[in-house]
Structure formats: structure tokens, C-alpha cells
């Protein structure tokens, strides 16, 4: 089976490419060919160099090519979706659009989330763009028989990228005993999924014609509170965690320029518990096996083996320290005067 990945070197997509290769699929990866900070392609994968933002570049690179399945990790909004429909209408038997589980209704009204849960997120522009992209693709399926399958990852990580606001900087703060910002009271359940587990579900959908016209989320079955997530890191690092609980709404005020501020308000501060019955029905091999304690040990091993790639970022560290200091000032302002 001939599969094209658009992207293919990111946290999630690289694991999916590797899983497709393991399954014996004929895999090509299309991207701009930049390797800095990216994960290398497995042996035997065909590299196609093109700019996904340039329609002419894409058509030239794919001239005469057809695929059994195209998996697109780089479609983010309605415009991208419309371009994909025009480009791949007659080039593929299946088009898998990577959406996001952040599209599901916020605030969360009930758990677990299922694929039919309403899509609405007024807090996060990224989620609204993904909803718009899904709408374009759904109309193309209804009106033009465009062979789309929609996949919604939730919070997915691999051994080289911790799933934390602040990444390795946040991990480093825990390891050195600094206070770490935890939104809210840290008790909302949250699902973390290792990319290796996600890849089994995604690669199992490729070429699965019954999945055309369907949508799926693919996540772990393990849900932990954010307090537990950070506690596992502290245990793994051998340092008691020092959580600093901040109202989610506090972050955009003090750190409006921090990427994670909007994401926390629009997604991470809500509950994320998923029913994976549907993906397991379509891909019986999908059974997540990497628990968060195991994932944290794998991350710690990667950090020890790659110190140059996992150093804390000074700007991010300063941002987190700024939040800690702002909290101290706020608490001092409301504290009763000393007797």
C-alpha cells in the first residue's frame, strides 16, 4: 500500500511514519526538507521536497503520483482543507486529516468524550480553525465523495518531547526543586498519549476503506490529574514537586505572549477523558501500552542521553519565574496586615 505523509518529522508524525514502515507500507514523506530539530526518516522512506504553502510547488512535486492514502499533518484551517480537496481529489483513495481533540465542547459538559460530542471551543483559535477545516472536508465528502477520514489526537508526546507547558524547561524546574506553575487546583483529569501508541491507531486506519467518512479520536485510556502528572515527574527525577496553583485566567494577564497561556485556558484546564471504543473497533490492534510513569522514565532516559537537546530555555524559565513572582505579589496584596 502506497502512503504519503505530509509532515512526517514531528512529535506525532514521525512515530506514524515509523509504524507504517514497520507494517510494510510503501511510505513517502512530503515536506520542505529541513532537518534542524526534526526526527530523521526511517530507511526506505521516499522524501519529496515541496512547500505545502505553495500550490504550484505541491503540484509539481506530485505530478503523475497517486496514493492509496494521504495523511496530512499540516492542514490547520479551512483554506488548507479546501486546497487539499482540490489537490488530492483524484490522487488518493483516502485522505486522513489530522484535526485535534481540542475541538470538543468547552467547557466540558460530560465525560468521557465520544466522537459525537459537540464541537465548540470559544477560547482557542487553533481549535476553531480545526473545526472550520473539518467542516470543509465534511462538505467535500458529502458533495464530492472526497474520501476523508478525520483523526483527532489529544495531548501526545514522545521520548524527546515532554507533554508539559514549557517543555524541558518545566521538567528542569521540577528536577531542580523550583516551583512549577500548575493551572487551577490541578485536579482536572487529563489524558496523555505516547506517540508510539497513537501511531498504531493511525497507521491502522490507513487504507481501511470502512473508515472513509468517519471521525476518530486516538488517545490513551489513562487519565491522571495534573497534580499526579507533575508528581510522577518529581518521583522520576528524585525531587519532590513544588506545585504553584494559579487560576487559568491569571496566565494570559501576566504572560500574554506565552504560547501556552491560550492553550491552557482553551484546553488544558478542562477535563480530557476519552472513550476509545470506536478506534478499537476499526483497528483491533490499538491497545495503548505506555503509561505515564513509563513515559516519564523514557523521557528521563532521553534527557540523560541528550543533554544538549534538553537544556532549559532561558526565556521560558524567565516566563515561569515571572508567573511565580506575580503570584507572590498578588498573595501579598490580599494578605491581612500583620498584627
Secondary structure by P-SEA (a helix, b strand, c coil): cbbbbcccccccaaaaaaaaaaaccbbbbbcccccccbbbbcccbbbbbcccccaaaaaaaaccccccbbbbcccccaaaaaaaaaaccccccbbbbbcccccccccccccccccccbbbbcccaaaaaaaaaaaaaaaaaaccccbbbbbbbcccccccccccccaaaaaaaaaaccbbbbccccccbbbbbbaaaaaaaaaaaccccccccbbbbbbbcccccaaaaaaaaaaaaccccccccccaaaaaaccccccaaaaaaacccbbbbbbaaaaaaacccccccccaaaaaaaaaaaaaaccccccccaaaaaaaaaaaaaaaaaaaaaccccc
